[in-house]
Amino acid sequence: MAEETPTTADAEDARGRLADARAAYADAESAIDDVGEESVVAAADAYRKATRLLDRYEDSAVGTGDFQAYVEFQDTFLGLVEDLPEDLPDREAFEAAADRMDRRRLRDRDFEGARDDLEPASRHVDLLDRRGTAREELTAAKRDAKLLRKDIDERLAELGRLETLGEADVDAPIERLRDPVEAYDEAVTEEFRSFVESASIADVLSFVERAEWSSLVDFRTPPRDLREFAAESPDADEPIPTLLDYADYSGSKLDHYAEDPAALQTTVAVHRTYLERLDADPLCVSFPPPDAETLRRRAGELVSLLDTFASEETIVRLREVRELTRRDDYERLRTAARARTELTDEEVDRLRSGAVETERRELREARNALAAELREEG
């Protein structure tokens, strides 16, 4: 499922949510500051402890059933209230609950009454819960706003790409780039296919491992056990197609063709997909080609690799591709080539109508407003 394109409405919604979340958190903080952070925390802690004691002993301390539980509850509850700071907010609520519990016999309604007595102190728990919820909502709003800003940046980059392509000279002679690139790609594809079909698996995987040292030649790393097979097996002098055929043989038949049938079946057969997908794509330039600097570097890396299997003619073709980057009109031709191959009919229509320019301008303004809202957080 394709991701939705971020819109100015999305940015406005995120900015509004962030502003509202910040205001809610500020209000929650202010409400606590009005009482005092330490006082609110102490009163909330005392309320939680008191209500937990009520919940814990309500069944056992009532009536005459469990005298020990009654004594334990009274000592603990009255001691809790007695130790509270004199200036604790709503201390009188705790004292009222303690007075209610300071009697010879406790009943169910005493516990209910004590909860009612403590109710004024519950506001301190509510203050902390409200701030905690507001903090979570603010954190989520900031996270979502940052993710949206990233999505908008990516969309702006895409719109910038479209505008750049929209300015291309569609009548430019792109065949001056296309023909040399395609000639090289076709040649290296055919010669690499021949190399894979005729060279030993040891030579092919050795080449792939050597290519991995090149930053711009992206072969998939051979699995470790396959590398070990190519380096150590007595059957590693066979070509990959032959080994893949062997892997389909029955055990008794394979004994006549392979020196180490078990290793062949447990390694080559397991990595059939990797071996069958080994092709020349990482060695091709493809059209449209990359920017001049990247192509020069990539061609340089390829030249140092191709002598393993490629003919001099193919290497000459690669050098011709590299020389294209020295043309004064290389980027103009490359942009024109990208425009012809990358732009859809819908994108062309949007470029011509000015819709791309309008979206980019409005989205940039919305992005800047969202970024400004995020900066309020420091």
BELRAQUI-V866891 format. One record per residue. N is the residue number from 1. RES is the residue in three letters. SS is DSSP state (hx for helix, st for strand, lp for the rest). Layout:
n=N res=RES ss=SS
n=N res=RES ss=SS
This chain:
n=1 res=MET ss=lp
n=2 res=ALA ss=lp
n=3 res=GLU ss=lp
n=4 res=GLU ss=lp
n=5 res=THR ss=lp
n=6 res=PRO ss=lp
n=7 res=THR ss=lp
n=8 res=THR ss=hx
n=9 res=ALA ss=hx
n=10 res=ASP ss=hx
n=11 res=ALA ss=hx
n=12 res=GLU ss=hx
n=13 res=ASP ss=hx
n=14 res=ALA ss=hx
n=15 res=ARG ss=hx
n=16 res=GLY ss=hx
n=17 res=ARG ss=hx
n=18 res=LEU ss=hx
n=19 res=ALA ss=hx
n=20 res=ASP ss=hx
n=21 res=ALA ss=hx
n=22 res=ARG ss=hx
n=23 res=ALA ss=hx
n=24 res=ALA ss=hx
n=25 res=TYR ss=hx
n=26 res=ALA ss=hx
n=27 res=ASP ss=hx
n=28 res=ALA ss=hx
n=29 res=GLU ss=hx
n=30 res=SER ss=hx
n=31 res=ALA ss=hx
n=32 res=ILE ss=hx
n=33 res=ASP ss=hx
n=34 res=ASP ss=hx
n=35 res=VAL ss=hx
n=36 res=GLY ss=lp
n=37 res=GLU ss=hx
n=38 res=GLU ss=hx
n=39 res=SER ss=hx
n=40 res=VAL ss=hx
n=41 res=VAL ss=hx
n=42 res=ALA ss=hx
n=43 res=ALA ss=hx
n=44 res=ALA ss=hx
n=45 res=ASP ss=hx
n=46 res=ALA ss=hx
n=47 res=TYR ss=hx
n=48 res=ARG ss=hx
n=49 res=LYS ss=hx
n=50 res=ALA ss=hx
n=51 res=THR ss=hx
n=52 res=ARG ss=hx
n=53 res=LEU ss=hx
n=54 res=LEU ss=hx
n=55 res=ASP ss=hx
n=56 res=ARG ss=hx
n=57 res=TYR ss=hx
n=58 res=GLU ss=lp
n=59 res=ASP ss=lp
n=60 res=SER ss=lp
n=61 res=ALA ss=lp
n=62 res=VAL ss=lp
n=63 res=GLY ss=lp
n=64 res=THR ss=lp
n=65 res=GLY ss=lp
n=66 res=ASP ss=lp
n=67 res=PHE ss=hx
n=68 res=GLN ss=hx
n=69 res=ALA ss=hx
n=70 res=TYR ss=hx
n=71 res=VAL ss=hx
n=72 res=GLU ss=hx
n=73 res=PHE ss=hx
n=74 res=GLN ss=hx
n=75 res=ASP ss=hx
n=76 res=THR ss=hx
n=77 res=PHE ss=hx
n=78 res=LEU ss=hx
n=79 res=GLY ss=hx
n=80 res=LEU ss=hx
n=81 res=VAL ss=hx
n=82 res=GLU ss=hx
n=83 res=ASP ss=lp
n=84 res=LEU ss=lp
n=85 res=PRO ss=lp
n=86 res=GLU ss=lp
n=87 res=ASP ss=lp
n=88 res=LEU ss=lp
n=89 res=PRO ss=lp
n=90 res=ASP ss=lp
n=91 res=ARG ss=hx
n=92 res=GLU ss=hx
n=93 res=ALA ss=hx
n=94 res=PHE ss=hx
n=95 res=GLU ss=hx
n=96 res=ALA ss=hx
n=97 res=ALA ss=hx
n=98 res=ALA ss=hx
n=99 res=ASP ss=hx
n=100 res=ARG ss=hx
n=101 res=MET ss=hx
n=102 res=ASP ss=lp
n=103 res=ARG ss=lp
n=104 res=ARG ss=lp
n=105 res=ARG ss=lp
n=106 res=LEU ss=lp
n=107 res=ARG ss=lp
n=108 res=ASP ss=hx
n=109 res=ARG ss=hx
n=110 res=ASP ss=hx
n=111 res=PHE ss=hx
n=112 res=GLU ss=hx
n=113 res=GLY ss=hx
n=114 res=ALA ss=hx
n=115 res=ARG ss=hx
n=116 res=ASP ss=hx
n=117 res=ASP ss=hx
n=118 res=LEU ss=hx
n=119 res=GLU ss=hx
n=120 res=PRO ss=hx
n=121 res=ALA ss=hx
n=122 res=SER ss=hx
n=123 res=ARG ss=hx
n=124 res=HIS ss=hx
n=125 res=VAL ss=hx
n=126 res=ASP ss=hx
n=127 res=LEU ss=hx
n=128 res=LEU ss=hx
n=129 res=ASP ss=hx
n=130 res=ARG ss=hx
n=131 res=ARG ss=hx
n=132 res=GLY ss=hx
n=133 res=THR ss=hx
n=134 res=ALA ss=hx
n=135 res=ARG ss=hx
n=136 res=GLU ss=hx
n=137 res=GLU ss=hx
n=138 res=LEU ss=hx
n=139 res=THR ss=hx
n=140 res=ALA ss=hx
n=141 res=ALA ss=hx
n=142 res=LYS ss=hx
n=143 res=ARG ss=hx
n=144 res=ASP ss=hx
n=145 res=ALA ss=hx
n=146 res=LYS ss=hx
n=147 res=LEU ss=hx
n=148 res=LEU ss=hx
n=149 res=ARG ss=hx
n=150 res=LYS ss=hx
n=151 res=ASP ss=hx
n=152 res=ILE ss=hx
n=153 res=ASP ss=hx
n=154 res=GLU ss=hx
n=155 res=ARG ss=hx
n=156 res=LEU ss=hx
n=157 res=ALA ss=hx
n=158 res=GLU ss=hx
n=159 res=LEU ss=hx
n=160 res=GLY ss=hx
n=161 res=ARG ss=hx
n=162 res=LEU ss=hx
n=163 res=GLU ss=hx
n=164 res=THR ss=hx
n=165 res=LEU ss=hx
n=166 res=GLY ss=hx
n=167 res=GLU ss=lp
n=168 res=ALA ss=lp
n=169 res=ASP ss=lp
n=170 res=VAL ss=lp
n=171 res=ASP ss=lp
n=172 res=ALA ss=lp
n=173 res=PRO ss=lp
n=174 res=ILE ss=lp
n=175 res=GLU ss=hx
n=176 res=ARG ss=hx
n=177 res=LEU ss=hx
n=178 res=ARG ss=hx
n=179 res=ASP ss=hx
n=180 res=PRO ss=hx
n=181 res=VAL ss=hx
n=182 res=GLU ss=hx
n=183 res=ALA ss=hx
n=184 res=TYR ss=hx
n=185 res=ASP ss=hx
n=186 res=GLU ss=hx
n=187 res=ALA ss=hx
n=188 res=VAL ss=hx
n=189 res=THR ss=hx
n=190 res=GLU ss=hx
n=191 res=GLU ss=hx
n=192 res=PHE ss=hx
n=193 res=ARG ss=hx
n=194 res=SER ss=hx
n=195 res=PHE ss=hx
n=196 res=VAL ss=hx
n=197 res=GLU ss=hx
n=198 res=SER ss=hx
n=199 res=ALA ss=lp
n=200 res=SER ss=st
n=201 res=ILE ss=hx
n=202 res=ALA ss=hx
n=203 res=ASP ss=hx
n=204 res=VAL ss=hx
n=205 res=LEU ss=hx
n=206 res=SER ss=hx
n=207 res=PHE ss=hx
n=208 res=VAL ss=hx
n=209 res=GLU ss=hx
n=210 res=ARG ss=hx
n=211 res=ALA ss=hx
n=212 res=GLU ss=lp
n=213 res=TRP ss=lp
n=214 res=SER ss=lp
n=215 res=SER ss=lp
n=216 res=LEU ss=lp
n=217 res=VAL ss=lp
n=218 res=ASP ss=lp
n=219 res=PHE ss=lp
n=220 res=ARG ss=lp
n=221 res=THR ss=lp
n=222 res=PRO ss=lp
n=223 res=PRO ss=lp
n=224 res=ARG ss=hx
n=225 res=ASP ss=hx
n=226 res=LEU ss=hx
n=227 res=ARG ss=hx
n=228 res=GLU ss=hx
n=229 res=PHE ss=hx
n=230 res=ALA ss=hx
n=231 res=ALA ss=hx
n=232 res=GLU ss=hx
n=233 res=SER ss=lp
n=234 res=PRO ss=lp
n=235 res=ASP ss=lp
n=236 res=ALA ss=lp
n=237 res=ASP ss=lp
n=238 res=GLU ss=lp
n=239 res=PRO ss=st
n=240 res=ILE ss=hx
n=241 res=PRO ss=hx
n=242 res=THR ss=hx
n=243 res=LEU ss=hx
n=244 res=LEU ss=hx
n=245 res=ASP ss=hx
n=246 res=TYR ss=hx
n=247 res=ALA ss=hx
n=248 res=ASP ss=lp
n=249 res=TYR ss=lp
n=250 res=SER ss=lp
n=251 res=GLY ss=hx
n=252 res=SER ss=hx
n=253 res=LYS ss=hx
n=254 res=LEU ss=hx
n=255 res=ASP ss=lp
n=256 res=HIS ss=lp
n=257 res=TYR ss=lp
n=258 res=ALA ss=lp
n=259 res=GLU ss=lp
n=260 res=ASP ss=lp
n=261 res=PRO ss=hx
n=262 res=ALA ss=hx
n=263 res=ALA ss=hx
n=264 res=LEU ss=hx
n=265 res=GLN ss=hx
n=266 res=THR ss=hx
n=267 res=THR ss=hx
n=268 res=VAL ss=lp
n=269 res=ALA ss=lp
n=270 res=VAL ss=lp
n=271 res=HIS ss=lp
n=272 res=ARG ss=hx
n=273 res=THR ss=hx
n=274 res=TYR ss=hx
n=275 res=LEU ss=hx
n=276 res=GLU ss=hx
n=277 res=ARG ss=lp
n=278 res=LEU ss=lp
n=279 res=ASP ss=lp
n=280 res=ALA ss=lp
n=281 res=ASP ss=hx
n=282 res=PRO ss=hx
n=283 res=LEU ss=hx
n=284 res=CYS ss=lp
n=285 res=VAL ss=lp
n=286 res=SER ss=lp
n=287 res=PHE ss=lp
n=288 res=PRO ss=lp
n=289 res=PRO ss=lp
n=290 res=PRO ss=lp
n=291 res=ASP ss=lp
n=292 res=ALA ss=hx
n=293 res=GLU ss=hx
n=294 res=THR ss=hx
n=295 res=LEU ss=hx
n=296 res=ARG ss=hx
n=297 res=ARG ss=hx
n=298 res=ARG ss=hx
n=299 res=ALA ss=hx
n=300 res=GLY ss=hx
n=301 res=GLU ss=hx
n=302 res=LEU ss=hx
n=303 res=VAL ss=hx
n=304 res=SER ss=hx
n=305 res=LEU ss=hx
n=306 res=LEU ss=hx
n=307 res=ASP ss=lp
n=308 res=THR ss=lp
n=309 res=PHE ss=lp
n=310 res=ALA ss=lp
n=311 res=SER ss=lp
n=312 res=GLU ss=hx
n=313 res=GLU ss=hx
n=314 res=THR ss=hx
n=315 res=ILE ss=hx
n=316 res=VAL ss=hx
n=317 res=ARG ss=hx
n=318 res=LEU ss=hx
n=319 res=ARG ss=hx
n=320 res=GLU ss=hx
n=321 res=VAL ss=hx
n=322 res=ARG ss=hx
n=323 res=GLU ss=hx
n=324 res=LEU ss=hx
n=325 res=THR ss=lp
n=326 res=ARG ss=lp
n=327 res=ARG ss=lp
n=328 res=ASP ss=lp
n=329 res=ASP ss=lp
n=330 res=TYR ss=hx
n=331 res=GLU ss=hx
n=332 res=ARG ss=hx
n=333 res=LEU ss=hx
n=334 res=ARG ss=hx
n=335 res=THR ss=hx
n=336 res=ALA ss=hx
n=337 res=ALA ss=hx
n=338 res=ARG ss=hx
n=339 res=ALA ss=hx
n=340 res=ARG ss=hx
n=341 res=THR ss=hx
n=342 res=GLU ss=hx
n=343 res=LEU ss=lp
n=344 res=THR ss=lp
n=345 res=ASP ss=hx
n=346 res=GLU ss=hx
n=347 res=GLU ss=hx
n=348 res=VAL ss=hx
n=349 res=ASP ss=hx
n=350 res=ARG ss=hx
n=351 res=LEU ss=hx
n=352 res=ARG ss=hx
n=353 res=SER ss=hx
n=354 res=GLY ss=lp
n=355 res=ALA ss=hx
n=356 res=VAL ss=hx
n=357 res=GLU ss=hx
n=358 res=THR ss=hx
n=359 res=GLU ss=hx
n=360 res=ARG ss=hx
n=361 res=ARG ss=hx
n=362 res=GLU ss=hx
n=363 res=LEU ss=hx
n=364 res=ARG ss=hx
n=365 res=GLU ss=hx
n=366 res=ALA ss=hx
n=367 res=ARG ss=hx
n=368 res=ASN ss=hx
n=369 res=ALA ss=hx
n=370 res=LEU ss=hx
n=371 res=ALA ss=hx
n=372 res=ALA ss=hx
n=373 res=GLU ss=hx
n=374 res=LEU ss=hx
n=375 res=ARG ss=hx
n=376 res=GLU ss=lp
n=377 res=GLU ss=lp
n=378 res=GLY ss=lp
